[in-house]
């Protein structure tokens, strides 16, 4: 098995990576959003949040509006 970052042989201590450095590079990609799937519509989250807030304000969830 080869390291997914640099393609060197893996080290059992850092598997599936070859070193601490490659493991840290991978972690940085995750934390920085490097593995995120791009969206065609970046406003999806905002639209969903607005819809939920509107429903709550209208009392559509069965509770009274605030």
C-alpha positions as CSV (number, residue, x, y, z in Angstrom):
1,X,0.0,0.0,0.0
2,X,1.3,3.5,-0.8
3,X,0.8,6.7,1.0
4,X,-2.2,8.7,-0.4
5,X,-0.2,12.0,-0.1
6,X,3.3,11.2,-1.5
7,X,2.9,7.6,-2.9
8,X,5.9,6.3,-0.7
9,X,5.5,3.0,1.1
10,X,3.4,3.3,4.2
11,X,4.8,3.0,7.7
12,X,2.7,0.8,10.0
13,X,3.1,3.4,12.7
14,X,1.3,6.1,10.6
15,X,-0.8,3.9,8.4
16,X,-2.2,4.6,5.8
17,X,0.5,7.3,5.6
18,X,4.3,7.0,5.4
19,X,5.1,9.6,8.0
20,X,3.7,12.1,10.6
21,X,4.2,14.8,8.0
22,X,1.9,13.2,5.4
23,X,-0.7,12.5,8.1
24,X,-0.5,16.2,9.1
25,X,-0.8,17.3,5.4
26,X,-3.9,15.1,5.1
27,X,-5.4,16.6,8.3
28,X,-4.8,20.1,7.1
29,X,-6.6,19.3,3.9
30,X,-9.6,18.1,5.9
31,X,-9.6,21.1,8.2
32,X,-9.1,23.5,5.4
33,X,-12.0,22.1,3.3
34,X,-9.7,20.6,0.7
35,X,-11.8,17.5,0.5
36,X,-15.2,19.3,0.3
37,X,-17.4,18.5,-2.7
38,X,-18.0,21.7,-4.6
39,X,-21.5,23.0,-4.9
40,X,-23.1,24.7,-7.9
41,X,-25.3,26.7,-5.6
42,X,-23.4,28.1,-2.6
43,X,-26.6,29.6,-1.2
44,X,-28.2,26.2,-0.3
45,X,-27.3,26.4,3.4
46,X,-28.6,30.0,3.7
47,X,-31.9,29.1,1.9
48,X,-32.4,26.1,4.1
49,X,-31.8,28.2,7.3
50,X,-34.2,30.9,6.0
51,X,-36.9,28.3,5.3
52,X,-36.5,26.8,8.8
53,X,-36.7,30.3,10.5
54,X,-39.7,31.2,8.4
55,X,-41.5,28.0,9.4
56,X,-40.7,28.6,13.1
57,X,-41.9,32.1,12.9
58,X,-45.2,31.0,11.2
59,X,-45.7,28.3,13.8
60,X,-45.6,25.5,11.3
61,X,-43.7,23.2,13.6
62,X,-46.6,23.0,16.1
63,X,-45.2,25.5,18.6
64,X,-46.1,29.1,19.1
65,X,-44.0,31.7,17.4
66,X,-41.6,33.7,19.6
